């Protein structure tokens, strides 16, 4: 679950921070590679900032992003 101090990022913010396209992030969310939450009552998706830290530290991410 989310920590109360964990900031929720918009998909565009998350993608920009990692140098990805937002569409890539949406695909990774659908595939379960990125954990995200839906905002109740809307179609909005947010990604916890902890996911940014987790993906940035995963060696596999670097290989997948450049492939």
C-alpha positions as CSV (number, residue, x, y, z in Angstrom):
1,X,0.0,0.0,0.0
2,X,1.0,3.6,-0.3
3,X,3.0,5.4,2.5
4,X,1.3,8.6,3.5
5,X,4.4,10.5,2.5
6,X,4.6,8.9,-1.0
7,X,3.9,11.5,-3.7
8,X,1.7,10.4,-6.6
9,X,3.0,11.4,-10.0
10,X,1.1,11.8,-13.2
11,X,2.1,9.4,-16.0
12,X,3.6,12.3,-18.0
13,X,5.7,13.4,-15.0
14,X,6.9,9.8,-14.4
15,X,7.7,9.3,-18.1
16,X,9.7,12.5,-18.3
17,X,11.7,11.7,-15.2
18,X,12.8,8.4,-16.8
19,X,13.2,9.6,-20.3
20,X,10.3,7.5,-21.6
21,X,7.1,8.1,-23.6
22,X,3.9,8.2,-21.6
23,X,2.5,5.4,-23.9
24,X,5.4,3.2,-22.7
25,X,4.4,3.8,-19.1
26,X,0.8,2.9,-19.8
27,X,1.9,-0.3,-21.4
28,X,4.1,-1.2,-18.5
29,X,1.2,-0.4,-16.1
30,X,-1.0,-2.8,-18.0
31,X,1.7,-5.4,-18.0
32,X,2.2,-5.0,-14.2
33,X,5.7,-3.8,-14.6
34,X,4.8,-0.4,-12.9
35,X,2.5,-0.3,-9.9
36,X,-0.1,2.5,-10.3
37,X,-3.3,3.6,-8.7
38,X,-6.6,4.8,-10.2
39,X,-8.1,7.9,-8.8
40,X,-11.7,7.1,-7.6
41,X,-14.4,8.6,-9.7
42,X,-12.2,9.3,-12.7
43,X,-10.0,7.6,-15.3
44,X,-6.9,9.3,-13.9
45,X,-3.9,7.1,-13.1
46,X,-1.1,8.1,-10.7
47,X,2.2,6.4,-10.0
48,X,3.8,6.5,-6.5
49,X,7.2,8.2,-6.4
50,X,8.6,5.0,-4.9
51,X,8.1,3.3,-8.2
52,X,10.3,6.0,-9.8
53,X,13.1,5.1,-7.3
54,X,12.5,1.4,-7.8
55,X,12.7,1.5,-11.6
56,X,15.6,3.9,-11.6
57,X,17.6,1.4,-9.5
58,X,16.7,-1.7,-11.5
59,X,19.5,-2.8,-13.8
60,X,16.9,-4.4,-16.1
61,X,15.3,-1.1,-16.7
62,X,18.3,0.4,-18.4
63,X,18.5,-2.5,-20.9
64,X,14.7,-2.4,-21.6
65,X,14.7,1.4,-22.1
66,X,17.5,1.4,-24.6
67,X,16.2,-1.6,-26.6
